[in-house]
Structure formats: structure tokens, C-alpha cells
Amino acid sequence: MEKEVNWDRIRRFKWSDATPPSDWDQSLRPISQRGLALFALDGQGKLYWDGQLVETHARLRLTWLQMIIGGIVVAGTVAGGAGGAMHGWVAYKDWSCRIEWQAPDCPPRAVGMPGAF
């Protein structure tokens, strides 16, 4: 058996009689224990108070200068990664030719010169 709730009474006494802490903004008021009944969650976990959605996220907004700097950083990171990958590939090809894993694109070894191509 469900308990009958007097929502008008809860809304009337939603604020606490307690004095808020001195470091709070003056526009803030504490909620009473009865006022806590006005909080609700929907099926997706979104928070509501007295039927109104409570915004619980902060969006990151960048200025145009921050976006430009971020783009430069990303481009530099990608270029550095590509340069590192290219360096690794060239070093591998040189090493594989030196140990005579004769790949089709290895230059012919010079006769009489150890380690020379």
C-alpha cells in the first residue's frame, strides 16, 4: 500500500529554517528534509528537483585562440609521430640489409668492404 503524499505541503516547507553557512552565496538557501522528497531521477539517471531538470555537467568551451593553438599542437604531434615512424622504417631497412636479409630493394654489397653497400 502506497503512502499518500501531500505535495503541496512538501513544496510549502521545502526550505530549511537553518541559517546557511557564511561562506555560501547569499542567494543560496538550505533545503529541508521534506524538500529532499522533491528530488527525483529518470530512467537515464538525470537528476530533477520539483520536476525541473538539474544541470549536472559543465561544458568545456575554448576560445578561437585556444582552438588554433590546439590545432597547431595536434598537427605537430601527428607530424612528429609520422617522422618517428619514417625514421624507424629507414633504420629497419638499413639494419635488415646489413645483416643480409636481402630484401629486393637492398643495394648490392661492395666487394672487399665489410659493412659497405
PyRosetta script that sets phi, psi and omega in degrees:
from pyrosetta import init, pose_from_sequence

init()
pose = pose_from_sequence("MEKEVNWDRIRRFKWSDATPPSDWDQSLRPISQRGLALFALDGQGKLYWDGQLVETHARLRLTWLQMIIGGIVVAGTVAGGAGGAMHGWVAYKDWSCRIEWQAPDCPPRAVGMPGAF")
pose.set_psi(1, 125.2)
pose.set_omega(1, -178.2)
pose.set_phi(2, -82.2)
pose.set_psi(2, 143.8)
pose.set_omega(2, 179.1)
pose.set_phi(3, -79.8)
pose.set_psi(3, 133.3)
pose.set_omega(3, 177.8)
pose.set_phi(4, -73.5)
pose.set_psi(4, 128.8)
pose.set_omega(4, -176.8)
pose.set_phi(5, -111.1)
pose.set_psi(5, 131.3)
pose.set_omega(5, 176.3)
pose.set_phi(6, -92.8)
pose.set_psi(6, 90.6)
pose.set_omega(6, -175.4)
pose.set_phi(7, -66.3)
pose.set_psi(7, -31.9)
pose.set_omega(7, 177.6)
pose.set_phi(8, -63.5)
pose.set_psi(8, -40.5)
pose.set_omega(8, 178.5)
pose.set_phi(9, -66.0)
pose.set_psi(9, -42.0)
pose.set_omega(9, 178.5)
pose.set_phi(10, -62.0)
pose.set_psi(10, -43.2)
pose.set_omega(10, 179.2)
pose.set_phi(11, -65.5)
pose.set_psi(11, -33.0)
pose.set_omega(11, 179.3)
pose.set_phi(12, -68.3)
pose.set_psi(12, -33.5)
pose.set_omega(12, -176.8)
pose.set_phi(13, -113.8)
pose.set_psi(13, 35.2)
pose.set_omega(13, -177.2)
pose.set_phi(14, -75.0)
pose.set_psi(14, -21.0)
pose.set_omega(14, -178.9)
pose.set_phi(15, -95.3)
pose.set_psi(15, 143.4)
pose.set_omega(15, 178.2)
pose.set_phi(16, -79.3)
pose.set_psi(16, 153.8)
pose.set_omega(16, 175.4)
pose.set_phi(17, -82.8)
pose.set_psi(17, -9.0)
pose.set_omega(17, -176.9)
pose.set_phi(18, -68.5)
pose.set_psi(18, 147.0)
pose.set_omega(18, 176.2)
pose.set_phi(19, -78.2)
pose.set_psi(19, 130.7)
pose.set_omega(19, -179.4)
pose.set_phi(20, -68.3)
pose.set_psi(20, 157.7)
pose.set_omega(20, 178.0)
pose.set_phi(21, -59.1)
pose.set_psi(21, 149.7)
pose.set_omega(21, -175.9)
pose.set_phi(22, -66.4)
pose.set_psi(22, -23.2)
pose.set_omega(22, -179.1)
pose.set_phi(23, -86.6)
pose.set_psi(23, 0.9)
pose.set_omega(23, 175.7)
pose.set_phi(24, -80.0)
pose.set_psi(24, 155.1)
pose.set_omega(24, 170.9)
pose.set_phi(25, -61.2)
pose.set_psi(25, 141.7)
pose.set_omega(25, -176.5)
pose.set_phi(26, -63.9)
pose.set_psi(26, -20.7)
pose.set_omega(26, -179.7)
pose.set_phi(27, -82.0)
pose.set_psi(27, -8.1)
pose.set_omega(27, -179.2)
pose.set_phi(28, -87.9)
pose.set_psi(28, 140.7)
pose.set_omega(28, 178.4)
pose.set_phi(29, -130.1)
pose.set_psi(29, 139.1)
pose.set_omega(29, 177.6)
pose.set_phi(30, -67.7)
pose.set_psi(30, 150.6)
pose.set_omega(30, 178.3)
pose.set_phi(31, -94.5)
pose.set_psi(31, 140.6)
pose.set_omega(31, 177.0)
pose.set_phi(32, -77.9)
pose.set_psi(32, 169.5)
pose.set_omega(32, 176.8)
pose.set_phi(33, -63.7)
pose.set_psi(33, -34.0)
pose.set_omega(33, 176.3)
pose.set_phi(34, -66.5)
pose.set_psi(34, -37.2)
pose.set_omega(34, -179.8)
pose.set_phi(35, -64.2)
pose.set_psi(35, -24.0)
pose.set_omega(35, 177.9)
pose.set_phi(36, -63.4)
pose.set_psi(36, -24.5)
pose.set_omega(36, 178.6)
pose.set_phi(37, -67.2)
pose.set_psi(37, -14.6)
pose.set_omega(37, 179.5)
pose.set_phi(38, -81.2)
pose.set_psi(38, -9.3)
pose.set_omega(38, 175.4)
pose.set_phi(39, -78.4)
pose.set_psi(39, 142.8)
pose.set_omega(39, 178.9)
pose.set_phi(40, -151.3)
pose.set_psi(40, 157.8)
pose.set_omega(40, 175.3)
pose.set_phi(41, -121.4)
pose.set_psi(41, 142.9)
pose.set_omega(41, 174.1)
pose.set_phi(42, -92.2)
pose.set_psi(42, -176.3)
pose.set_omega(42, -177.5)
pose.set_phi(43, -64.5)
pose.set_psi(43, -19.3)
pose.set_omega(43, 179.6)
pose.set_phi(44, -97.7)
pose.set_psi(44, 3.3)
pose.set_omega(44, 178.5)
pose.set_phi(45, 85.9)
pose.set_psi(45, 11.3)
pose.set_omega(45, 177.4)
pose.set_phi(46, -76.7)
pose.set_psi(46, 141.1)
pose.set_omega(46, -175.9)
pose.set_phi(47, -92.7)
pose.set_psi(47, 134.6)
pose.set_omega(47, 177.7)
pose.set_phi(48, -126.2)
pose.set_psi(48, 148.7)
pose.set_omega(48, 171.4)
pose.set_phi(49, -131.3)
pose.set_psi(49, 119.3)
pose.set_omega(49, -177.2)
pose.set_phi(50, 54.3)
pose.set_psi(50, 40.2)
pose.set_omega(50, 176.4)
pose.set_phi(51, 84.2)
pose.set_psi(51, -4.8)
pose.set_omega(51, -178.9)
pose.set_phi(52, -103.6)
pose.set_psi(52, 135.1)
pose.set_omega(52, 178.8)
pose.set_phi(53, -64.8)
pose.set_psi(53, 131.4)
pose.set_omega(53, 176.2)
pose.set_phi(54, -94.9)
pose.set_psi(54, 121.6)
pose.set_omega(54, 178.7)
pose.set_phi(55, -70.7)
pose.set_psi(55, 118.8)
pose.set_omega(55, -175.8)
pose.set_phi(56, -118.8)
pose.set_psi(56, 20.0)
pose.set_omega(56, 179.0)
pose.set_phi(57, -134.3)
pose.set_psi(57, 152.6)
pose.set_omega(57, 175.3)
pose.set_phi(58, -118.4)
pose.set_psi(58, 129.8)
pose.set_omega(58, -178.8)
pose.set_phi(59, -92.1)
pose.set_psi(59, 142.2)
pose.set_omega(59, 177.2)
pose.set_phi(60, -87.1)
pose.set_psi(60, 121.0)
pose.set_omega(60, 179.0)
pose.set_phi(61, -120.6)
pose.set_psi(61, 123.2)
pose.set_omega(61, -179.9)
pose.set_phi(62, -99.6)
pose.set_psi(62, 146.4)
pose.set_omega(62, 173.5)
pose.set_phi(63, -76.6)
pose.set_psi(63, 167.9)
pose.set_omega(63, -179.2)
pose.set_phi(64, -62.6)
pose.set_psi(64, -36.6)
pose.set_omega(64, 179.3)
pose.set_phi(65, -65.6)
pose.set_psi(65, -41.4)
pose.set_omega(65, 177.7)
pose.set_phi(66, -64.1)
pose.set_psi(66, -37.1)
pose.set_omega(66, 177.9)
pose.set_phi(67, -67.3)
pose.set_psi(67, -39.0)
pose.set_omega(67, 178.4)
pose.set_phi(68, -65.0)
pose.set_psi(68, -47.0)
pose.set_omega(68, 178.9)
pose.set_phi(69, -62.2)
pose.set_psi(69, -42.5)
pose.set_omega(69, 177.1)
pose.set_phi(70, -61.0)
pose.set_psi(70, -40.8)
pose.set_omega(70, 177.3)
pose.set_phi(71, -63.2)
pose.set_psi(71, -40.6)
pose.set_omega(71, 177.9)
pose.set_phi(72, -64.1)
pose.set_psi(72, -42.7)
pose.set_omega(72, 178.7)
pose.set_phi(73, -62.4)
pose.set_psi(73, -43.9)
pose.set_omega(73, 179.2)
pose.set_phi(74, -63.4)
pose.set_psi(74, -45.3)
pose.set_omega(74, -180.0)
pose.set_phi(75, -61.7)
pose.set_psi(75, -41.8)
pose.set_omega(75, 178.3)
pose.set_phi(76, -64.8)
pose.set_psi(76, -39.1)
pose.set_omega(76, 178.9)
pose.set_phi(77, -65.2)
pose.set_psi(77, -43.5)
pose.set_omega(77, 178.9)
pose.set_phi(78, -64.5)
pose.set_psi(78, -44.5)
pose.set_omega(78, 179.6)
pose.set_phi(79, -63.4)
pose.set_psi(79, -41.8)
pose.set_omega(79, 177.9)
pose.set_phi(80, -63.3)
pose.set_psi(80, -41.1)
pose.set_omega(80, 177.5)
pose.set_phi(81, -64.8)
pose.set_psi(81, -41.8)
pose.set_omega(81, 178.6)
pose.set_phi(82, -65.5)
pose.set_psi(82, -40.3)
pose.set_omega(82, 178.2)
pose.set_phi(83, -63.8)
pose.set_psi(83, -41.8)
pose.set_omega(83, 177.4)
pose.set_phi(84, -63.3)
pose.set_psi(84, -40.7)
pose.set_omega(84, 179.0)
pose.set_phi(85, -65.7)
pose.set_psi(85, -41.6)
pose.set_omega(85, 179.1)
pose.set_phi(86, -64.4)
pose.set_psi(86, -43.0)
pose.set_omega(86, 178.3)
pose.set_phi(87, -60.7)
pose.set_psi(87, -43.2)
pose.set_omega(87, 177.9)
pose.set_phi(88, -61.8)
pose.set_psi(88, -41.2)
pose.set_omega(88, -179.9)
pose.set_phi(89, -65.6)
pose.set_psi(89, -43.8)
pose.set_omega(89, 179.5)
pose.set_phi(90, -64.7)
pose.set_psi(90, -42.5)
pose.set_omega(90, 178.9)
pose.set_phi(91, -63.5)
pose.set_psi(91, -40.1)
pose.set_omega(91, 177.6)
pose.set_phi(92, -62.5)
pose.set_psi(92, -46.4)
pose.set_omega(92, -178.8)
pose.set_phi(93, -61.4)
pose.set_psi(93, -42.3)
pose.set_omega(93, 179.1)
pose.set_phi(94, -62.9)
pose.set_psi(94, -46.9)
pose.set_omega(94, -179.5)
pose.set_phi(95, -62.7)
pose.set_psi(95, -44.9)
pose.set_omega(95, -177.6)
pose.set_phi(96, -64.9)
pose.set_psi(96, -33.7)
pose.set_omega(96, 176.9)
pose.set_phi(97, -71.8)
pose.set_psi(97, -38.0)
pose.set_omega(97, -179.0)
pose.set_phi(98, -65.2)
pose.set_psi(98, -33.7)
pose.set_omega(98, 179.5)
pose.set_phi(99, -92.8)
pose.set_psi(99, 13.7)
pose.set_omega(99, 174.0)
pose.set_phi(100, 64.4)
pose.set_psi(100, 38.3)
pose.set_omega(100, 166.0)
pose.set_phi(101, -85.4)
pose.set_psi(101, 76.0)
pose.set_omega(101, -168.2)
pose.set_phi(102, -58.8)
pose.set_psi(102, 91.3)
pose.set_omega(102, 172.9)
pose.set_phi(103, -78.5)
pose.set_psi(103, 158.0)
pose.set_omega(103, -177.1)
pose.set_phi(104, -58.9)
pose.set_psi(104, -26.4)
pose.set_omega(104, -176.4)
pose.set_phi(105, -99.7)
pose.set_psi(105, 12.6)
pose.set_omega(105, 175.2)
pose.set_phi(106, -74.7)
pose.set_psi(106, 137.4)
pose.set_omega(106, 176.8)
pose.set_phi(107, -70.7)
pose.set_psi(107, 156.6)
pose.set_omega(107, 179.4)
pose.set_phi(108, -67.5)
pose.set_psi(108, 143.8)
pose.set_omega(108, 179.2)
pose.set_phi(109, -73.2)
pose.set_psi(109, 140.1)
pose.set_omega(109, 176.0)
pose.set_phi(110, -75.7)
pose.set_psi(110, 138.1)
pose.set_omega(110, -177.2)
pose.set_phi(111, -76.1)
pose.set_psi(111, 132.7)
pose.set_omega(111, 175.2)
pose.set_phi(112, 82.1)
pose.set_psi(112, 3.8)
pose.set_omega(112, 179.7)
pose.set_phi(113, -124.2)
pose.set_psi(113, 99.1)
pose.set_omega(113, -177.8)
pose.set_phi(114, -62.7)
pose.set_psi(114, 133.5)
pose.set_omega(114, 178.1)
pose.set_phi(115, 77.9)
pose.set_psi(115, -4.5)
pose.set_omega(115, 179.7)
pose.set_phi(116, -92.6)
pose.set_psi(116, 155.4)
pose.set_omega(116, 178.6)
pose.set_phi(117, -107.3)
pose.dump_pdb("model.pdb")
